[in-house]
Amino acid sequence: MYQGKKKTEKATRLSDVIMQSLDILQNELVRHQTIHADLMIRPRLETFSSSSFTQVQEMIEAGELAADQLAGKLKDVIDKWEC
């Protein structure tokens, strides 16, 4: 997600306004698509931006850590789904 401006900062450039608008749209799409999810794996990605192309490995590791932390709950969801 776009991390160029903090929520308390006012967007003054057109590019900032566009990026914030896209971020809002993305958040709403995710919220809508996950309403009925049994489990959400949410890696800690606050320190990354949508242009953090050189930090892919760190983002993958954050996702793996988040998945590991929910492994027990994920197994429970899978077990219930297969019945």
C-alpha positions as CSV (number, residue, x, y, z in Angstrom):
1,M,0.0,0.0,0.0
2,Y,1.0,3.6,-0.6
3,Q,3.1,4.9,2.3
4,G,4.2,8.2,0.8
5,K,2.3,10.4,3.2
6,K,1.2,9.7,6.7
7,K,-2.5,9.8,7.4
8,T,-2.1,13.1,9.2
9,E,-0.3,14.7,6.4
10,K,-2.2,16.6,3.7
11,A,-1.6,15.5,0.1
12,T,-0.5,18.5,-1.8
13,R,0.8,17.0,-5.1
14,L,-1.5,15.4,-7.7
15,S,0.6,12.2,-7.5
16,D,0.0,12.0,-3.7
17,V,-3.7,12.5,-4.2
18,I,-3.8,9.8,-6.8
19,M,-1.8,7.4,-4.7
20,Q,-4.0,8.0,-1.7
21,S,-7.1,7.5,-3.7
22,L,-5.8,4.2,-5.1
23,D,-4.9,3.1,-1.5
24,I,-8.4,3.9,-0.3
25,L,-9.8,1.9,-3.2
26,Q,-7.5,-1.0,-2.6
27,N,-8.5,-1.1,1.1
28,E,-12.2,-1.1,0.3
29,L,-11.7,-3.9,-2.3
30,V,-9.8,-6.0,0.2
31,R,-12.5,-5.3,2.9
32,H,-15.3,-6.3,0.5
33,Q,-13.5,-9.5,-0.7
34,T,-12.7,-10.7,2.8
35,I,-16.0,-10.2,4.5
36,H,-16.7,-14.0,4.6
37,A,-13.1,-15.2,5.1
38,D,-12.6,-17.8,7.8
39,L,-9.1,-16.6,8.4
40,M,-7.0,-13.7,7.3
41,I,-3.2,-13.8,7.2
42,R,-2.0,-10.3,7.6
43,P,1.7,-9.8,7.5
44,R,3.2,-6.7,9.0
45,L,4.0,-4.6,6.0
46,E,3.6,-1.1,7.4
47,T,7.3,-0.3,6.7
48,F,7.0,-1.1,3.0
49,S,5.4,0.8,0.2
50,S,4.0,-0.2,-3.2
51,S,7.3,0.6,-4.7
52,S,9.5,-1.5,-2.3
53,F,10.7,-3.6,-5.1
54,T,14.1,-4.2,-3.6
55,Q,12.6,-5.5,-0.4
56,V,10.7,-8.5,-1.8
57,Q,12.6,-11.0,0.4
58,E,11.7,-9.1,3.6
59,M,8.1,-9.0,2.5
60,I,8.1,-12.7,1.9
61,E,9.6,-13.4,5.3
62,A,7.0,-11.2,6.9
63,G,4.3,-13.3,5.2
64,E,5.9,-16.5,6.2
65,L,6.1,-15.3,9.8
66,A,2.4,-14.3,9.8
67,A,1.4,-17.7,8.3
68,D,3.5,-19.6,10.9
69,Q,1.8,-17.6,13.7
70,L,-1.6,-18.7,12.4
71,A,-0.7,-22.3,11.5
72,G,-2.8,-23.9,14.2
73,K,-5.9,-21.8,13.3
74,L,-5.3,-22.5,9.6
75,K,-5.2,-26.3,10.3
76,D,-8.5,-26.0,12.3
77,V,-10.2,-24.1,9.3
78,I,-8.9,-26.7,6.9
79,D,-10.1,-29.6,9.1
80,K,-13.6,-28.1,9.4
81,W,-13.8,-27.4,5.6
82,E,-12.9,-31.0,4.6
83,C,-15.7,-32.5,6.8
